[in-house]
């Protein structure tokens, strides 16, 4: 399945486990993550969630082979279900970004409550270069975080952001040595798990609820545009060119 999940001391850990493909996320992996998040929402034993990569890499984003094989030309249901589960989860979510993050590997950070980034890691959203558009609410949330100009630099030009810049603009809470990223995230999760559960979840709802409907609308609009772009000859050509450059 290439997703490892464990529950320990009130913390659900969801880890990408496909390092040979730089943790590129397949439809099956989305299904597993969505199921884990939906289970966490109703499991009283889970009080916080940590999403992590493997040593040296967080995720290369969506598995583009899945996209090329997607004859429907839209986002598969498991992807949508994962997005819904993360947006709707009232329990705190912490990201341990163990290395480079691409595409949805960056945009999912916008839906986490805390994020810790490895020194030397970069964040990149090369949607336009692949003939696609931003997803997962990023066209709404990123300008809020960065302002329009910086968001355009990331989403239109696809320019990567280094760890220091990500910290400076508030996309992550701290930049730490690579070997300490998961530990730092787990420490934060343990602190949250030890706090009064009802108060933590009510506080997260207060932080998130004013934007939730706007985020859902943005995701719906982006998903429609993404599907249209994915069906376009331009995107299909860009994706095939990507594989040709990689020699696969």
Rosetta silent file (secondary structure, phi, psi, omega in degrees, C-alpha in Angstrom):
SEQUENCE: XXXXXXXXXXXXXXXXXXXXXXXXXXXXXXXXXXXXXXXXXXXXXXXXXXXXXXXXXXXXXXXXXXXXXXXXXXXXXXXXXXXXXXXXXXXXXXXXXXXXXXXXXXXXXXXXXXXXXXXXXXXXXXXXXXXXXXXXXXXXXXXXXXXXXXXXXXXXXXXXXXXXXXXXXXXXXXXXXXXXXXXXXXXXXXXXXXXXXXXXXXXXXXXXXXXXXXXXXXXXXXXXXXXXXXXXXXXXXXXXXXXXXXXX
SCORE:     score description
SCORE:     0.000 S_00000001
   1 L     0.000  -23.894  177.810    0.000    0.000    0.000 S_00000001
   2 L    67.467   16.773  170.701    3.062    2.250    0.508 S_00000001
   3 E  -128.312  125.232  176.361    1.407    3.976    3.484 S_00000001
   4 E  -103.028  130.314  177.563    2.423    3.020    7.020 S_00000001
   5 E  -127.339  136.556  175.069    0.002    3.814    9.861 S_00000001
   6 E  -141.891  151.366  173.621    0.475    3.331   13.583 S_00000001
   7 E  -121.868  124.452 -180.000   -1.345    4.552   16.690 S_00000001
   8 E  -147.559  128.719  176.522    0.665    5.074   19.844 S_00000001
   9 L    52.622   41.144  175.835   -0.060    7.132   22.946 S_00000001
  10 L    83.777    3.174 -177.004   -2.975    8.899   21.315 S_00000001
  11 E  -116.682  123.222  171.517   -1.106    9.828   18.121 S_00000001
  12 E   -87.923  123.987  175.547   -1.902    8.413   14.684 S_00000001
  13 E  -105.057  126.083  175.545    1.170    8.408   12.441 S_00000001
  14 E  -117.319  115.955 -174.437    0.610    8.316    8.675 S_00000001
  15 E  -123.636  132.011  170.729    3.864    7.884    6.761 S_00000001
  16 E   -66.084  134.843 -176.297    4.584    7.748    3.046 S_00000001
  17 L  -136.842   55.044  178.149    6.540    4.557    2.424 S_00000001
  18 L  -135.227   54.442 -172.178    7.458    4.514   -1.263 S_00000001
  19 H   -61.783  -27.336 -179.898   10.990    5.930   -1.194 S_00000001
  20 H   -65.740  -18.627  175.932   11.992    4.187   -4.447 S_00000001
  21 H  -116.230   24.616 -178.919    9.492    6.511   -6.192 S_00000001
  22 L    53.526   34.901  177.774   10.256    9.491   -3.939 S_00000001
  23 L    57.940   30.545  173.325    6.962    8.803   -2.181 S_00000001
  24 L   -59.570  135.863 -168.866    4.905    9.772   -5.226 S_00000001
  25 E   -93.978  120.920  177.371    1.287    9.312   -4.150 S_00000001
  26 L   -90.626  169.787  176.787   -0.881    6.796   -6.005 S_00000001
  27 H   -59.810  -40.131  178.844   -4.652    6.536   -5.936 S_00000001
  28 H   -63.329  -36.332  177.876   -4.346    3.538   -3.612 S_00000001
  29 H   -67.165  -40.363  175.872   -2.207    5.587   -1.215 S_00000001
  30 H   -59.921  -41.849  179.657   -4.833    8.350   -1.197 S_00000001
  31 H   -60.732  -42.935 -179.804   -7.480    5.752   -0.370 S_00000001
  32 H   -65.706  -42.324  179.607   -5.405    4.474    2.550 S_00000001
  33 H   -67.632  -41.129  178.115   -4.739    7.966    3.911 S_00000001
  34 H   -61.913  -42.246  178.767   -8.370    8.988    3.569 S_00000001
  35 H   -64.089  -39.990  179.434   -9.494    5.854    5.414 S_00000001
  36 H   -64.212  -40.718  179.828   -6.956    6.495    8.169 S_00000001
  37 H   -69.685  -39.951  177.809   -8.146   10.090    8.632 S_00000001
  38 H   -65.369  -37.637  175.965  -11.817    9.102    8.636 S_00000001
  39 H   -64.939  -40.318  179.608  -11.030    6.443   11.214 S_00000001
  40 H   -62.534  -34.312 -177.087   -9.147    8.974   13.324 S_00000001
  41 H   -61.842  -30.158 -175.204  -12.147   11.312   13.293 S_00000001
  42 H  -111.016   -0.170 -177.728  -14.300    8.773   15.154 S_00000001
  43 L   -96.956  111.767 -178.617  -11.646    6.970   17.219 S_00000001
  44 L   -65.337  -17.970  178.980  -11.451    8.381   20.742 S_00000001
  45 L   -74.733  -17.121  179.520   -8.031    6.771   21.121 S_00000001
  46 L   -99.565  122.335 -179.063   -6.640    9.171   18.493 S_00000001
  47 L  -118.954   -9.096  176.344   -6.104   12.716   19.731 S_00000001
  48 E  -158.973  158.339 -177.795   -3.571   13.990   17.174 S_00000001
  49 E  -129.328  136.229  173.283   -2.253   13.000   13.742 S_00000001
  50 E  -116.929  128.968  174.579    1.277   13.200   12.310 S_00000001
  51 E  -109.018  124.170 -174.425    1.863   13.000    8.541 S_00000001
  52 E  -134.153  163.991  173.158    5.462   12.157    7.641 S_00000001
  53 L  -101.796 -157.334  173.566    7.670   11.133    4.763 S_00000001
  54 E  -110.392  168.259 -176.651   10.624    8.782    4.698 S_00000001
  55 L   -54.354  124.902  175.093   14.246    9.784    5.367 S_00000001
  56 E    91.712  -12.693  179.825   15.373   12.367    2.817 S_00000001
  57 E  -154.418  138.105  173.021   12.056   12.965    1.069 S_00000001
  58 E   -86.140  -73.847  172.669    8.541   13.969    2.019 S_00000001
  59 E  -160.957  144.831  175.164    6.759   13.354   -1.286 S_00000001
  60 L   -81.600    5.874  178.623    7.248   14.063   -4.979 S_00000001
  61 L    93.543 -155.578 -178.756    3.519   14.763   -5.179 S_00000001
  62 E   -65.837  144.125  173.103    0.987   12.915   -7.259 S_00000001
  63 L   -71.027  110.908 -173.838    2.095    9.851   -9.168 S_00000001
  64 H   -70.417  -21.740  173.430    1.963   11.237  -12.700 S_00000001
  65 H   -62.843  -38.249  174.793    1.641    7.757  -14.147 S_00000001
  66 H   -59.995  -41.249 -179.203   -1.724    7.552  -12.419 S_00000001
  67 H   -64.135  -44.800 -179.746   -2.697   10.823  -14.099 S_00000001
  68 H   -65.551  -30.213  179.414   -1.738    9.625  -17.557 S_00000001
  69 H   -83.330   -6.526 -176.170   -3.686    6.409  -16.975 S_00000001
  70 L   -80.901   98.575 -176.987   -6.725    8.345  -15.764 S_00000001
  71 L   -77.369  -15.513  179.756   -9.118    8.096  -18.684 S_00000001
  72 L   -75.230  -21.839  177.467  -11.873    9.998  -16.855 S_00000001
  73 L    75.760   19.286  178.006   -9.777   13.162  -17.005 S_00000001
  74 L  -138.141 -177.673  176.924  -10.538   14.254  -13.446 S_00000001
  75 L   -75.580  132.433  179.371   -9.363   13.667   -9.910 S_00000001
  76 L   -65.152  152.451 -177.735  -10.102   10.119   -8.755 S_00000001
  77 H   -56.261  -40.792  178.634  -12.565    9.739   -5.888 S_00000001
  78 H   -57.177  -33.577  177.433   -9.918    8.562   -3.370 S_00000001
  79 H   -66.615  -46.168  178.948   -8.097   11.871   -3.840 S_00000001
  80 H   -62.528  -40.001  179.873  -11.284   13.844   -3.223 S_00000001
  81 H   -65.822  -37.624  176.110  -12.111   11.694   -0.199 S_00000001
  82 H   -64.009  -45.933  179.247   -8.659   12.298    1.259 S_00000001
  83 H   -58.570  -46.931 -179.870   -9.014   16.063    0.758 S_00000001
  84 H   -60.736  -43.245 -177.428  -12.452   16.072    2.404 S_00000001
  85 H   -63.796  -38.581 -179.601  -11.221   14.000    5.342 S_00000001
  86 H   -73.113  -41.665  179.102   -8.292   16.338    6.023 S_00000001
  87 H   -63.592  -37.785 -173.942  -10.348   19.525    5.679 S_00000001
  88 H   -85.248  -13.291 -173.224  -13.075   18.172    7.968 S_00000001
  89 L   -70.006  125.311  179.100  -10.854   16.683   10.689 S_00000001
  90 L   -87.443  -12.821  178.181  -11.209   18.510   14.000 S_00000001
  91 L   -82.610  145.619 -174.892   -8.235   16.752   15.576 S_00000001
  92 E   -66.262  142.706 -179.947   -4.870   18.506   15.175 S_00000001
  93 E  -121.701  129.618 -178.586   -2.639   17.445   12.274 S_00000001
  94 E  -119.665  133.039  178.254    1.127   17.926   12.318 S_00000001
  95 E  -101.608  134.849  172.481    3.375   17.532    9.274 S_00000001
  96 E  -112.245   97.203 -173.624    6.945   16.222    9.489 S_00000001
  97 E   -88.866   97.074 -168.459    8.457   17.293    6.168 S_00000001
  98 L   -81.244   -5.181  179.937   11.500   15.052    6.020 S_00000001
  99 E   179.315 -159.910 -177.061   12.836   16.363    2.705 S_00000001
 100 E   -52.699  141.991  177.168   11.704   17.888   -0.588 S_00000001
 101 E  -128.062  134.399 -176.856    7.951   18.296   -1.052 S_00000001
 102 E  -129.297  144.392  173.524    6.314   18.791   -4.449 S_00000001
 103 L    57.946 -122.205 -178.324    2.750   19.594   -5.517 S_00000001
 104 H   -64.461  -19.100  173.055    0.228   18.213   -3.084 S_00000001
 105 H   -62.088  -24.758  175.398    3.133   17.552   -0.738 S_00000001
 106 H   -92.116  -45.876 -172.989    3.166   21.333   -0.283 S_00000001
 107 H   -67.268  -27.271  177.244   -0.521   22.112   -0.548 S_00000001
 108 H   -68.318  -22.429  177.333   -1.480   19.618    2.153 S_00000001
 109 H   -62.793  -28.722 -179.884    0.689   21.654    4.552 S_00000001
 110 H   -66.922  -15.812 -179.499   -1.857   24.453    4.213 S_00000001
 111 H  -106.280   -0.143  175.538   -4.377   22.155    5.918 S_00000001
 112 L   -88.721  156.509 -178.662   -2.082   21.049    8.737 S_00000001
 113 L   -88.613  -31.258  176.189   -2.089   22.853   12.067 S_00000001
 114 E  -139.078  150.462  178.496    1.654   22.617   12.645 S_00000001
 115 E  -147.217  136.983  178.998    4.509   21.767   10.285 S_00000001
 116 E  -123.140  133.362 -169.942    8.206   21.054   10.813 S_00000001
 117 E  -120.167  137.964  178.280   10.631   21.132    7.892 S_00000001
 118 E   -72.458  141.819  172.836   14.028   19.510    7.434 S_00000001
 119 L   -56.303  136.697  178.760   17.024   21.742    6.831 S_00000001
 120 L    86.617   -9.542  179.517   17.855   21.785    3.130 S_00000001
 121 L   -74.440  152.618  175.765   14.357   20.751    2.051 S_00000001
 122 E  -124.884  153.878  177.794   12.561   22.658   -0.691 S_00000001
 123 E  -117.897  130.195 -177.671    8.875   23.180   -1.425 S_00000001
 124 E  -143.094  142.523  179.894    7.713   23.360   -5.056 S_00000001
 125 L  -129.603   77.843 -173.116    4.350   23.514   -6.844 S_00000001
 126 L   -85.934   43.921 -176.304    5.076   23.006  -10.576 S_00000001
 127 L   -61.470  -49.666 -174.602    1.437   22.681  -11.648 S_00000001
 128 H   -63.580  -38.548  179.532    1.575   25.146  -14.549 S_00000001
 129 H   -61.499  -24.209  178.467    4.744   23.604  -15.989 S_00000001
 130 H   -96.201    9.574  179.260    2.808   20.331  -16.267 S_00000001
 131 L    77.298   17.131 -175.448   -0.111   22.034  -17.995 S_00000001
 132 L  -113.240 -168.975  179.538   -2.228   21.810  -14.834 S_00000001
 133 L  -132.201  163.993  176.844   -3.606   24.191  -12.200 S_00000001
 134 L   -59.266  156.352 -178.828   -3.281   24.470   -8.411 S_00000001
 135 L  -138.165  177.842  174.494   -5.312   22.072   -6.260 S_00000001
 136 L    56.261   37.898  175.497   -6.446   21.338   -2.707 S_00000001
 137 L    77.598    5.976 -173.817   -7.498   24.913   -1.995 S_00000001
 138 H   -68.849  -29.010  179.146   -4.037   26.320   -2.642 S_00000001
 139 H   -68.211  -19.643  176.452   -5.279   29.025   -5.028 S_00000001
 140 H   -95.191  -46.009 -171.516   -7.305   30.375   -2.087 S_00000001
 141 H   -79.322  -36.160 -174.943   -5.071   29.627    0.892 S_00000001
 142 H   -66.976  -43.127  175.647   -1.609   30.436   -0.475 S_00000001
 143 H   -61.024  -31.655  176.283   -2.327   34.090   -1.342 S_00000001
 144 H   -63.134  -40.541 -177.768   -3.744   34.468    2.173 S_00000001
 145 H   -76.071  -42.848 -169.011   -0.499   33.192    3.654 S_00000001
 146 H  -106.797  -17.006 -166.897    1.999   34.800    1.295 S_00000001
 147 L    88.272  160.110 -173.646    0.203   37.654   -0.458 S_00000001
 148 H   -62.558  -45.075 -173.417   -0.636   37.615   -4.155 S_00000001
 149 H   -62.203  -47.572 -179.889    2.834   38.341   -5.524 S_00000001
 150 H   -69.313  -36.101  177.738    4.628   35.574   -3.645 S_00000001
 151 H   -63.497  -40.542  178.137    1.779   33.133   -4.257 S_00000001
 152 H   -64.456  -36.669  177.502    2.008   33.858   -7.995 S_00000001
 153 H   -60.957  -38.938  179.956    5.743   33.244   -7.860 S_00000001
 154 H   -78.585  -44.048 -171.176    5.074   29.807   -6.387 S_00000001
 155 H   -89.302  -32.909 -179.909    1.940   28.830   -8.326 S_00000001
 156 L   -90.735  -52.202  178.859    2.497   30.459  -11.728 S_00000001
 157 L   -78.434  -21.811 -178.696    6.274   30.374  -12.091 S_00000001
 158 L    70.423   22.707 -177.679    6.576   27.223   -9.995 S_00000001
 159 L   -70.625  131.979  179.844    9.668   28.582   -8.277 S_00000001
 160 L   -70.041  155.935  178.665   10.761   26.409   -5.342 S_00000001
 161 E  -116.889  129.483  179.878   10.947   27.806   -1.835 S_00000001
 162 E   -82.922  175.394 -172.865   13.809   26.868    0.438 S_00000001
 163 H   -62.978  -42.140 -178.569   13.473   26.032    4.108 S_00000001
 164 H   -62.943  -41.544  178.873   14.487   29.468    5.390 S_00000001
 165 H   -66.879  -40.134  179.106   11.923   31.201    3.157 S_00000001
 166 H   -61.105  -38.115  177.748    9.182   28.748    4.162 S_00000001
 167 H   -71.074  -40.862 -176.689    9.854   29.559    7.802 S_00000001
 168 H   -63.742  -34.770 -178.432   10.042   33.306    7.172 S_00000001
 169 L   -92.816    1.388  174.173    6.613   33.424    5.501 S_00000001
 170 L    84.636   18.660  176.022    4.989   31.194    8.112 S_00000001
 171 L   -76.052  -25.207  178.241    4.372   28.043    6.068 S_00000001
 172 L  -131.974  161.786 -178.172    6.172   25.976    8.719 S_00000001
 173 L   -87.291  -30.833 -178.990    6.726   26.336   12.441 S_00000001
 174 E  -160.819  153.724  172.753   10.399   25.417   12.569 S_00000001
 175 E  -111.898  124.721 -173.291   13.303   24.190   10.463 S_00000001
 176 E  -132.854  163.272  177.231   15.246   21.397   12.166 S_00000001
 177 L   -55.508  144.203 -175.432   18.000   18.896   11.280 S_00000001
 178 H   -52.321  -39.629 -177.115   16.658   16.148    9.010 S_00000001
 179 H   -69.918  -13.650 -175.323   17.145   13.403   11.582 S_00000001
 180 H  -106.039   -0.587 -172.813   15.054   15.333   14.116 S_00000001
 181 H   -62.794  -51.424 -177.348   12.026   16.268   12.003 S_00000001
 182 H   -64.333  -41.793  179.031    9.783   13.334   12.888 S_00000001
 183 H   -60.020  -42.259 -179.562   10.790   13.487   16.550 S_00000001
 184 H   -63.710  -42.713  178.936    9.947   17.203   16.689 S_00000001
 185 H   -65.404  -40.311  179.962    6.541   16.594   15.123 S_00000001
 186 H   -67.258  -34.156  176.319    5.840   13.678   17.462 S_00000001
 187 H   -63.260  -43.887  177.731    6.763   15.824   20.460 S_00000001
 188 H   -63.892  -40.966  179.002    4.232   18.448   19.378 S_00000001
 189 H   -63.975  -40.443  179.195    1.620   15.744   18.801 S_00000001
 190 H   -63.931  -39.291  177.013    2.273   14.271   22.253 S_00000001
 191 H   -62.227  -43.301  179.510    1.801   17.685   23.843 S_00000001
 192 H   -66.704  -39.420 -179.216   -1.513   18.117   22.032 S_00000001
 193 H   -65.759  -25.708 -179.100   -2.616   14.588   22.921 S_00000001
 194 H   -84.751  -12.970  179.956   -1.980   15.342   26.595 S_00000001
 195 L   -81.320  162.414  177.760   -4.161   18.473   26.601 S_00000001
 196 L   -55.936  119.404 -170.998   -7.929   18.406   27.275 S_00000001
 197 H   -59.327  -46.800 -178.063   -9.299   16.761   24.126 S_00000001
 198 H   -61.950  -39.538 -179.429  -12.531   18.724   23.895 S_00000001
 199 H   -67.901  -39.540  178.482  -10.747   22.035   24.304 S_00000001
 200 H   -61.884  -48.913 -176.765   -8.174   21.182   21.613 S_00000001
 201 H   -68.663  -39.110  177.654  -10.815   20.183   19.083 S_00000001
 202 H   -64.598  -37.365  179.379  -13.102   23.119   19.881 S_00000001
 203 H   -68.271  -39.801  176.798  -10.160   25.496   19.515 S_00000001
 204 H   -63.018  -41.262  178.298   -9.205   24.007   16.150 S_00000001
 205 H   -60.303  -40.941  178.888  -12.808   24.423   14.984 S_00000001
 206 H   -63.853  -36.839  178.571  -12.707   28.080   16.010 S_00000001
 207 H   -70.332  -38.450 -170.009   -9.478   28.551   14.060 S_00000001
 208 H   -98.390  -32.236 -169.450  -10.644   26.712   10.949 S_00000001
 209 H   -57.789  -39.382 -179.103  -14.427   26.995   10.732 S_00000001
 210 H   -57.990  -24.376 -176.752  -14.619   30.565    9.363 S_00000001
 211 H  -104.775  -10.046 -169.256  -12.718   29.435    6.257 S_00000001
 212 H   -59.355  -44.306 -177.740  -13.949   25.882    5.796 S_00000001
 213 H   -67.988  -38.165  176.826  -16.783   26.617    3.386 S_00000001
 214 H   -64.374  -38.177  177.732  -14.601   28.955    1.331 S_00000001
 215 H   -64.876  -43.923  178.992  -11.916   26.256    1.203 S_00000001
 216 H   -60.889  -41.694  178.774  -14.459   23.665    0.080 S_00000001
 217 H   -63.206  -42.696  179.757  -15.663   25.999   -2.675 S_00000001
 218 H   -62.088  -42.256  179.783  -12.088   26.607   -3.806 S_00000001
 219 H   -63.416  -42.366  178.899  -11.388   22.878   -3.910 S_00000001
 220 H   -62.375  -44.161 -179.834  -14.527   22.235   -5.969 S_00000001
 221 H   -65.151  -44.531  179.226  -13.615   24.992   -8.436 S_00000001
 222 H   -62.986  -41.306 -178.293  -10.002   23.840   -8.670 S_00000001
 223 H   -62.413  -39.468  177.150  -11.046   20.209   -9.149 S_00000001
 224 H   -64.461  -45.564  179.355  -13.264   21.152  -12.076 S_00000001
 225 H   -66.762  -37.721 -179.533  -10.478   23.204  -13.653 S_00000001
 226 H   -63.526  -43.622  178.451   -7.920   20.492  -12.904 S_00000001
 227 H   -61.782  -42.086  178.361  -10.038   17.878  -14.652 S_00000001
 228 H   -63.288  -42.884  179.174  -10.441   20.079  -17.697 S_00000001
 229 H   -66.082  -40.720 -178.511   -6.714   20.731  -17.833 S_00000001
 230 H   -62.557  -30.334  177.873   -5.887   17.042  -17.358 S_00000001
 231 H   -79.781  -12.192 -173.069   -8.021   16.227  -20.400 S_00000001
 232 L   -75.411  145.832  174.323   -6.280   18.888  -22.480 S_00000001
 233 H   -57.521  -34.148 -179.065   -3.703   17.993  -25.154 S_00000001
 234 H   -60.101  -47.957 -179.420   -1.402   20.576  -23.566 S_00000001
 235 H   -68.649  -42.339  179.961   -1.295   18.772  -20.216 S_00000001
 236 H   -59.968  -41.162  178.603   -1.039   15.325  -21.775 S_00000001
 237 H   -66.005  -41.033 -179.581    1.937   16.505  -23.834 S_00000001
 238 H   -65.661  -39.098  179.502    3.589   18.112  -20.796 S_00000001
 239 H   -68.313  -41.270  178.092    3.163   14.946  -18.727 S_00000001
 240 H   -65.510  -39.207  177.491    4.568   12.743  -21.468 S_00000001
 241 H   -62.622  -37.083  177.437    7.508   15.122  -21.880 S_00000001
 242 H   -59.615  -45.966 -179.987    8.130   14.853  -18.139 S_00000001
 243 H   -67.901  -35.225  178.397    8.424   11.072  -18.396 S_00000001
 244 H   -65.594  -38.995  177.452   10.639   11.321  -21.456 S_00000001
 245 H   -64.057  -35.408  178.539   13.036   13.628  -19.587 S_00000001
 246 H   -78.777  -14.042 -179.126   13.181   11.098  -16.779 S_00000001
 247 L    76.315   27.714 -179.870   13.751    8.294  -19.253 S_00000001
 248 L  -119.182    0.000    0.000   10.764    6.260  -18.026 S_00000001
